Structures are given as structure tokens and as C-alpha cells.
Amino acid sequence: MGLVNILLFLLASTSTVSVRTESRSTNATFPLPVFCPRSCGSISFEYPFGIGDGCFRTGFNLTCKNDSTSSPKLFLGDGTIEVTRIDMNQGLVYIKPPTVVMDVDESSDVNSGHCTLDLDFTIETALEIQLTRINQTELHLVNTSSIKVIMFDDKDDYLEGVLNGSTTNVEATLAWYMNDHLSCEEAKNTDTYACISQNSFCQTLFLNISIGYLCRCSTNYQVNPYVPSGCQAIKNMTTFACVDQHSSCLNTTTTDGDGEFQGYRCKCS
């Protein structure tokens, strides 16, 4: 990414830092072994993530660390980056990012209430920004204000986080996807195709060019498109759109280059 600028503002808000990661994929054997864990402490997860041999898709292994002084903690891979939660629907892993310490040059604008720091490095992994106030005895630095951090590059995309008090506490998200093939069209006729549940579909991901794909459950279905019969019908739906008493609901099926999509439409009686 090159040179990254950081703007600091005296604000009170919350946000996350987002970066991307990739995982290679290979064959999986189903049904999964009955001994495969589905949680670590208070954090639950689903295949393709897993702990132990035969319980995960290659590249999605997790580690659960337990000691007598704290509750179990979930980590990516062999235990470097701590996981706080996994969002299967959005394809995101929320993590506590590692910390990097470096010297920076700063400039400030008293009138507009912000300062700018230039960090000359490349973002290839998650980041945690930590700022410590040096002259704590100076009155104008001793306060309980929140500081909002905006990281951005020369392409004007940005990553956001929040600082409270003297240090930051930034949560990061890693976007994961299947990259054994660059698109759904390439992947769907191979033995490594990940979208194996009925009532699921494939979604190609793009960053200027196609980079891989995610699996999703069709409309009115939920849970896990990566395992057989993993997408289950949603019961007692509160988002049902056919609310008029003279309307009826019809199931629909459409197809495009990325696969088959299940849904419904409303029809007047």
C-alpha cells in the first residue's frame, strides 16, 4: 500500500479496521468427524473453519488455547492471531490484531484540531494502532476525549479505528474467501467446489478482477452452505414481504453466470 497517512480527530465514535486475507482450498471428507469442536470459550464457528485433523478445509484451521488463568481463547492457524468472532454470512473474521511499534513524523493544525502522521510501510496483515501521550502533566493533554483514527492511502480508501484515553483499542476484520479458483464459473465443475449444500449459491468476488468466491445460502435459507444440507429453511420469518391479505407467495428460481438463486415473489390473488 505504500505511504499511509493517519488523521487524529477529537471525536467519540466506533468503527473497525478491515484488511483482506486469503485461504487455499482442497478436498474435504463428509460427514465431518463427530469429535470436531464447534466452539472455543464463548466463540462458535462452522466449517470450513475447524480444530483438529479432518475438521477444517485446508487454510481454515483454528487453535483453541486454554489455561488456568483465563477462559479459552480462539486463534487463527497455529495460534498467532486471536479471533473474537466469525461472521459466516459476511465472510469476515474479527480479530485482536498484532501490534507494531515504529517512529513516525507528525504535523498538527491547532485551528482544525487534528494532526497527521505519515507511516511508510505496506499493510499485509491486520494492524493495531497504539498512541501514548508523552507529556501527561501538560494540562491540554490530560482529558478523557476520544480520538478517532482514519488511515488512508493515495487511492482514498481508508481504514478506521477508535482511541479512548491514552491508547487505542482497534478491532480488525479479515475478509476470507475461496481462492483455489478465481470465479464461480471456474470452480463449480471441480471436486474442490465449496458450495455443496442444497439451496446454496456461489458469489464471485472482485477487486478490479475476480479473486475468488464465497458460498451463501439462498433466500429463506440460513446456516452453512459449505456442508451437505447445511442451508436450512428459515422458520417463522419476520421479513416475509407478501403482507397483503389478497396476495400469495410463489417460490422462484433464477440462474446467471454465478449459479442458481432461490427466492420468492408476491402475487395478487
N, C-alpha and C positions, 0 to 999 in steps of 0.2 A: 504494500500500500504506500510505502514511502513516508514522506513527512506528514505527521498527524498533528493538527492543532487542537488545543483544548481551551475552551472558554469557560470561565468560572463566573457564575451569577449568584447573588444572594436571593435565593428563591426557596420555596418549600413545595416539593413535588416528588413523585416517584416514577421510576422507569427502569428498564433493563438494558444490558449490553448484549448485542447479538452478533455472533460470528458463525461461520459455517464450518462444518466438518463432513467427512465422507467415510463410508464403510464399504469394504468389499463384501461380496456375497458368494456363497456356494450352496450346494445342496443341503437339504435338511431331511431328517427322517421323522415321519409321523406314524402313530401318535407320539408325542413327546414323552419321555420317561416320567413316571408318576412321582418320582422324588424331586423333580425340578422345582426349586423355590419360586414363589411368585411375589415375595415381598422381602424387604430388609428394614427392620425397625418399623417406622410408620410409612415407608415409601413402597408402593406397589408398582409392578411392572408386568408387561406382557411380552411374549415372543413377537419380534425377533430378538429382544433382549432376554438375557438369562444368565444363570450362575451354574457352573458345572458342566462337565462333558455331556454333549448331546442335548443341552438345554437352550442353546442360542444359535442364531445364524452367525456365520463367521464375520467377525468385526463388531459384533454387538455383545460381547461378553462383559459381565459386571462382576464386581467383587463386593462381598458384604463383610465388613470388619467389625468385630465385636470385642470389647474389653470390659473389665470390671468397673471402670470408672465412668463410662458413658453408655448411652443406648447405641445399638448397631448403626453403622453408617454405610451408605451405598456409594461405590466408586465405579468410574468407567474403567474398562480394561483390567489391568492388574493392580489398580489401586492408587492412581496419582491424582485424579480429579474427582472431588466429591460431588455426588448427584443429590439435588434437593427434591426434584420431582421429574416425571416423564410424561409428556403430553403425546399420546399416540395419535390423536386426531390431527393435530397440527404438525407433527413430525419434529418436536422440539424436546431437548433435554435441558433442564435447568440445573446449573452447577454453581458451586462456590469456586471461582476462578483462582488460579495460582497468582502469586504476587511477584512483580518485577520492580526492582529498585534502580533508579537512574537519576543522574543530574539533569536538570533542564534549565533553559534560559527563560526568563519571564519578562513580560511587559504589562503595564497596567494603565487603566484610564479611570482616574478618580471620579470624573464627572459622570460617566456612564455606569460606574460601579462594577467593572469587570476587569479581569486580567487574562492574558493569552500566554499559553505555554507551548513551545514547539518541541515535539518528541520525534526524533529521527530514528525510526525503526519500522519494521514490517510486521503487521499483525497476522500471525499464522495460527494463533491459539487464543483462548479466552484470556481476558485481562481483568485485573482488579486495580483500580486507581486508588492510591492512598496518599493523602496530603496531610502533613503535620505542621501546625502553626509553630513557628520558631520562637518568636518573642512573646511568650504568653503573658508577660507582665504589662505589655503595652495595652492601654485601655481599649483602643479601637479594634483590637484583635480578640478581646475577651467578650464573647457573646454566644448566644445559643442559636444563631441563624443557621439555616440550611444553605448549602451551596450546591447548585446544580452544575453538573459537568456535561458538556457537549463535545464529543470527539468527532472530527470530520476530516475528510481528505479533499484533494483537489477536484474530485468528482462530485462533491457536495452531498454524498451520502454520509450519514452520521450515526454514531452510537451514543446512547445516553445513559447516565447513571446519576445517583444522588449521594451527596455527602451530608452527614449530620455531625455537628460539633466539630471536632478537630480532625477526624479521619473519615474516609469513605467506606462504604459497605455496599459494593456493587454486585448484583446477581447477574450472571451471564446465561445466555441460552445458546445451545449448539443445535443447528438445524441438521438433521440426519436424513439420508435417503439411500436408495439402492443405486449403485453405480457400476454393477457388473455389465450393464448395457446402458446406452445413453438415452434411450427412449422406450416407451411402452411398446411401440411397433417392433423394435428390435428384440425386446425381452420376452414378449408374450408367447412365442413359439419355442422357447428354450426350456431346458429342465431346471434352470435356476430361477425361473419366473416366480416372483414373491407373492403375487396377488392370487392366492389359491382358494380363498373362501368363496362359496356361492354368494351371490348378492354383493359382490365387491367389484371395484373397477380400478383401473390404473390411471395415474396422472403424471404426465411428463413434466419435469421441472426445467426451467430455462434461466440462464444467466447470460444473456445475449445469444448463446447457443444452448442446445439441450445438454444437460449434465447428468441426468439420471431420472429416477421416477419414485413415486410414493404410491402406496396402496390405500384405498379408502373404502369404507362400507357404503353401499348405495343408500339413497334417500329412504328413510323409515327403518334403516338398519344401523346397528352400532356394535361396538366392542372391538373385534380384531380381524382384519382382512388377511392377516399373514398365516393363519392356521385354518385347516379344513373346518367348515361350518362355524367359523369364528364370527361372522356377521349375523347377528340375531335381530329379529324383528323388535321394534320399539313398541312396548305396550303402554296403554294409557297416555298416548301422545297429547301434549298440550299445545303443539304447534300446528295441529290439523287446520287446513285452510278453508275447507268446504263448510262454512259455518251457516249458510242459509238453509232453512228447513226444506226448501224446494230444490236443493242441489244434491248431487250424488258424487262419490269419489270413484275414479277409474284408475287402475294401475297402468303405467306406461313404461315402455322400453325404447330407448333410442341408442344409436350407435354412431361413433365417429372414429377417427384415426387412432384414438387412445383407448378404445374399448367400448363396452356396453354399459349404459347408465339406466338404473331403475328409478322410477319416481311415480308421481301420480298427478292427475289433473281433475279439476272440478267441472261438472256438467250440470246444467239446469235440467230439472226433471220435466 
